[in-house]
Amino acid sequence: MLEVLQPTEEPGWVLAHEGYSVLTESAVESRFALGNGFLGMRASRSTGRGPTWASWLSYIRWASWPRCYVAGLFDMPNTEPPVPALVPVADWSRVRLILDGEPLVAREGVMLYGMRRLDMRRGVLLSEWTHRTPAGITATGHELRLLSLADRAVGLQLQRIVLDRDGIEVRLEASFGLAGLGMEPVRLENDLGAWRTEGTGKVVAMAGAASLCLDDASINPERPFPLRWIFRWPSKAGQVAEFSRLVAVARADRSAEDPAPRATAALERSTSAGWRAILERHEVAWDVNWSASGIRIEGDDDLQRALRFAVYHLTSAANPDDDRVSIGARGLTGDAYFGHVFWDTETYLLPFYTAVWPDAARSLLMYRYHTLSGARAKAELCGYRGALYPWESADTGEETTPETVLGPDGKPIEILTGKMEHHISADVAYAVWQYWRATGDDEFFRDAGAEILLETARFWASRAVAEADGRRHIRKVIGPDEYHENVDDNAFTNVMARWNIACALRALDLVRQRWPEHASALQDRLALDDRELDDWRDAIARIVTGLDTATGLYEQFAGFHALRQLNVADYADHALPIDVVIGREQTQGSQVIKQADVVALIALLPEAFPEHGATINFRHYEPRCAHGSSLSAAMHARVAARLGDADMALRYMRETASLDLDPDPNSAGGIRIAGLGGLWQAAILGIAGLNLMGETLELDPKLPLSWRRLSFKVRWQGRSVGLSVAADVVEATLIDGDPMDITVAGLTRNLEARSSLRVDLPSEAFRGVAEVCA
Amino acid sequence: MLEVLQPTEEPGWVLAHEGYSVLTESAVESRFALGNGFLGMRASRSTGRGPTWASWLSYIRWASWPRCYVAGLFDMPNTEPPVPALVPVADWSRVRLILDGEPLVAREGVMLYGMRRLDMRRGVLLSEWTHRTPAGITATGHELRLLSLADRAVGLQLQRIVLDRDGIEVRLEASFGLAGLGMEPVRLENDLGAWRTEGTGKVVAMAGAASLCLDDASINPERPFPLRWIFRWPSKAGQVAEFSRLVAVARADRSAEDPAPRATAALERSTSAGWRAILERHEVAWDVNWSASGIRIEGDDDLQRALRFAVYHLTSAANPDDDRVSIGARGLTGDAYFGHVFWDTETYLLPFYTAVWPDAARSLLMYRYHTLSGARAKAELCGYRGALYPWESADTGEETTPETVLGPDGKPIEILTGKMEHHISADVAYAVWQYWRATGDDEFFRDAGAEILLETARFWASRAVAEADGRRHIRKVIGPDEYHENVDDNAFTNVMARWNIACALRALDLVRQRWPEHASALQDRLALDDRELDDWRDAIARIVTGLDTATGLYEQFAGFHALRQLNVADYADHALPIDVVIGREQTQGSQVIKQADVVALIALLPEAFPEHGATINFRHYEPRCAHGSSLSAAMHARVAARLGDADMALRYMRETASLDLDPDPNSAGGIRIAGLGGLWQAAILGIAGLNLMGETLELDPKLPLSWRRLSFKVRWQGRSVGLSVAADVVEATLIDGDPMDITVAGLTRNLEARSSLRVDLPSEAFRGVAEVCA
């Protein structure tokens, strides 16, 4: 077993954390979390922990926050206000080691060595520790944990334990940690547990198997209770105990459906295959994913590592086989935001999946299709037509943003985003269009995507109301800059809304041309008549955008330019966010921006910035941004890269990378996956200049001088294309699929099947801004 | 069933809370909590709740904090720092009512009426509610819950449910809420569950039985899982469903011991008796307790109610049958302070138990005897001799004060009380002596109490170190006033220490006289020789007390008089404690006192205040006290009453009463039982002037003009004495026991068996201070 417990040799693939500090432990548990899009698991130590339970006390600090999650397993806990939340499932990896009757607990005795490693290449968490107990016994352990990417129902744990003494009575208790669960058990027998959520009536089944070998001979456990195995033996110094455990999980979304047979079947196929086969298949699956999504940066080891980390978590978060779930703001790595799905998914994550893992992208978009009824209901409730996606979404597509949360002082803070942050409807539409352009997935477009585009467009047309000035306004919204609430005509919102409507009209034309019966059936079903379409065209023409055509500057929202100016840089060294430092009211009265707002618009809709508009707006808004969100820096990096400011792009990329890679306690509630998606965008959509929305696959690189080469693959309309960008040349290889056109630095060439193409770049790698924004 | 669901008619026995607010719900759950000293249970609604689970998020607010506790069931959770804490056990009272497939949830539909009542006389929690579901069904429920005072292992729940419609498919799911438990199940079968704590290896077993009658015919439940009963029936409008459930609980302190047979036996004796018998025996037990401990105040309904409330919770908190547990700072009513035992128990609660329930007092003191080894270990660890009781104590007597807790801002705050608040050793000794004086329990005194007195005295002699000035000093302590840490020669500590040593010498003499073999065996065992006793006498003579004999004023600690003066009254209107308002550092530099310190000394050792000393010190320190602890006001009330300031005494009593009776969210973590014990003291030891430490039973009343009469009973050296105090006369009745002497207002008279005595009081009810302090 020892050989598989060793990490990949190349250090660029491995993140290591030595020792233990209560200040950073929860963040390490998030950072090194495992996931396969169906199951998630924080990287808590499996051995040496004490118990955790539900506590009401705000003045205690848990030394560790062990948590396992199942995607889509939401229930409504007894909170005020009530908000659906991901329900934790049993921690199936706990091991208690009891030596001569004394449990080995990390806080007692001396931890001589403790190392956790995330082997990103293999998708495994590796631990190694040596502990001297108060009784003077030295125990050494190695561990591997994984959540299988080859068979998402399955998790594996391997442990290897050696003691330094003869004659110790060793007891190894392997159990499913059942403490702290918010569900009631409905079954606990034959190593199968099933639990039901109270409100939503979902059922989760978990089956387990465990074995232990001493000198290659397996020993029989005591079985006092289901999902608990107790192995006992007298120690010999240096003798190796090898423990392995399998878990298989299944979820059912209705009480009537029994997930137990699926969990049992998954366990049976795993036990009959054996752990070596499970590990091997998992590693092969990761190899396949890395081969499709890996990025190679020559000349920047730090960002190379950060991008691997990003791709690791992006890969861990998605599940192409389940189109009823999406990815929450912290993936399946922590409790923060209750597992809710935000615009983060479409705006920050989807480009990655669309470009390198279209099956995952499709599932994520189908989640929005399946939750259209919730979006329609929300629009209706708010007095609009069409589909208004919830700002926060769980499993049903109902709005799940809490109306209040408790501030640090225990007082409730009103949360307005659920009522006012409407741009998400356009963000979803954007991701649908981008996916279809990049993949050519007509079936999705015809059967699902077009309906999302039409229903969101319909929402916007009803949302943008014609007023006395002859323009249509979108009032009382929150844009991406959440420091300013209840604003009118937020540029990001309005321009995205206009684009959304225009895109829907284009989509409808397309469906009419290609699938006329579908088109008329769809129009009938949606009761979408020509008069309404005329109204949409009117909306496109008359929606206020905030663009001052004289200066080329957008006003972030009506009245923003008149707010008090503030030198945001003065607050850069503060440990606290600026809105905490200067207060909510002061912030609202100032030109201080939480996160990329107009800047995000530059990234998404460069065509909305004619002439030098992109530069003008970026130079205006970038210094005003306080980056009070983990989403902000990456979007600035992407835009800075497009505008040729490589230094700034790299700086913002490093800032984003440090969010979850550095020991930042804010990761405690889970990794900030949107930041990681943004980091990928900064490299691929920013520096490499990949455009997924064009007629052809487009690349327009702006390689920083310090980078020698950036290599990656993308999928384009069913094909697989390898791309390698150096300072003076781009190499494109059509790995798989039919011949295609590719546009590099504005020049379109044909790429033959299974062949490569070299395109020389103009000698000055960084060209003028005008060209970029053309 | 309906008749038993009605509250006691006399409103003075019943506390009522109508409706529901998330702001006060947790406090109501504490206030109306049930307990019998072995089991505790918060007054959460049993029906209509959503699930609760372990959450890491500080920004959510639980709408309710349902919790059941078992006294002494401590484990070490995985917190940092690690601190033993009471482990919650299964909430055995949850009922889910599912109507036509839709669970009735309080937050959905309309709660037309909701009332909870604490019937203090009967010791039962009564609920009544009428709810209209979103489907328009109106359901009305009545409930009774109790934890039996007649058989502490047993709890009972009765529910009566009526619907307003025919033909609804009703499903009533009664289960043991197993969510959020910090223990692993070791057994779940035949309606018996057993769980084991991980670190301490304790086991708790819970057995349950449930039944439901429709029109007096019982219907059979489905039994999908142990400790879960599902009853189904089609509704008829107005039909009465009567549900009853029993629970029986047993605790074992070692893994090897199986508590299951005890739980099963308790369940069997309960089911065979039937719920009517259980309820009746419980009510009889409460009657007996009320008869011994009830207080009658004529002329002050508010304080009458408050004192009933105090006696209710004091009665609910103690268990004379278990001398391995004591009473935590919040009893068994909430999570705050982890269930830890402080000086509160001996100083604030023991006088009640000693005076009216000596068996409970004895058990509580035996807990300190059983934890002497922990106290000895702490003394040794700190470099002292004898027994230094832990500031916070759980089950073993080890120090369990957390070294840090998280402040409201999430930053750790260092807690020094565990290192420095040593006066608790003298407080325990004081309670031992008081108990023995009042009860004459020689067996306890000889076999346990004397050893506590000697070992604590030995600690103080080693703690008070002779210095160059020829005096013995006790440096680096915290007195009851915890606003000032790390002080030298705290008057309360030093005077109590001196008293402790003197009392130990007296106790040793007594044991030598009466049980000479015991005395020499004890001295041998403790290796207590004459040289050491000489050192004790030296300590008594030379310990610094801080008393200025010229002015009669004690200095609270060395240097207190030199601190900045502050007008504490200026801060009285602040919602926040003064140390939060002016900051910790400012507080430490000021003459502002957290709670009764020198004032507590006046109460405990009036003989330390010669001449007008009590008044001088009270008038000096009372205005300097900010009452930053729930313990403070009651002690001030007691002393104000002794000094004849009835107005101030009543004001402080009302303040104390309002702590838990008013909707104060600070009760959320449990009722402040020390405040309730202090309230009892203010009435009985303050206003009635009962002295439990004298040669005879002493009474020296100072009845407020507004009170017509104060009547109560006390136990005195095996006897039961009824006392009734009016403005001009005291009536004493020897209800049970041999003739005895009684001293009323300084005059000693003989009280004959089964007879009464009237003692006229001097016409001026409020006499001079000098007489009080004589």
Interface residues (C-beta under 8 A of the other chain):
Chain A: V22 S26 R49 G50 P51 T52 W53 A54 S55 W56 L57 S58 Y59 I60 R61 W62 A63 S64 W65 R67 D75 M76 P77 N78 T79 E80 P82 V83 V87 P88 R96 P103 V105 R107 S175 G177 L178 A179 G180 L181 G182 M183 E184 P185 V186 R187 L188 T197 E198 G199 P224 F225 R228 G334 D335 A336 F338 P402 V405 L406 G407 P408 D409 G410 P412 A668 G669
Chain B: V22 S26 R49 G50 P51 T52 W53 A54 S55 W56 L57 S58 Y59 I60 R61 W62 A63 S64 W65 R67 D75 M76 P77 N78 T79 E80 P82 V83 V87 P88 R96 P103 V105 R107 S175 G177 L178 A179 G180 L181 G182 M183 E184 P185 V186 R187 L188 T197 E198 G199 P224 F225 R228 G334 D335 A336 F338 P402 V405 L406 G407 P408 D409 G410 P412 A668 G669
